[in-house]
Amino acid sequence: MTPSERLAAAAATTTSVVDAEGKRLQLRRLTALDRLRLFKAAGPVLAQNQPWLGMAVLASSVVAIDDVPVPPPTTETQVEAIVARLGDAGIAAVAEALDPEPTLSPALIDQAGN
């Protein structure tokens, strides 16, 4: 498998989670092209607003809610619509799934001297 094929396969890999309200969310990590398109959708002002952009990245990572496909957003309004559908529970579940707490092994802690 070539490096390009590995990148394409990794981009197509999805993860499923269930949020606290029982919504089934299918996720995939955004590629560089996905992020570029999200910046374009956000526009020049919102693309520099880190809190908004962080929420938009989480929302844009959702490819299906309860097995209903969610198309990638191309406008600010579409990003907001996905955030509204996810709600607090959905956003929290996406954030946890995409950036879980790192677990440190006891051997690594001992090696660090802590």
Order of alpha helices (4+ residues) and beta strands (2+ residues): alpha-beta-beta-alpha-alpha-beta-beta-alpha-alpha
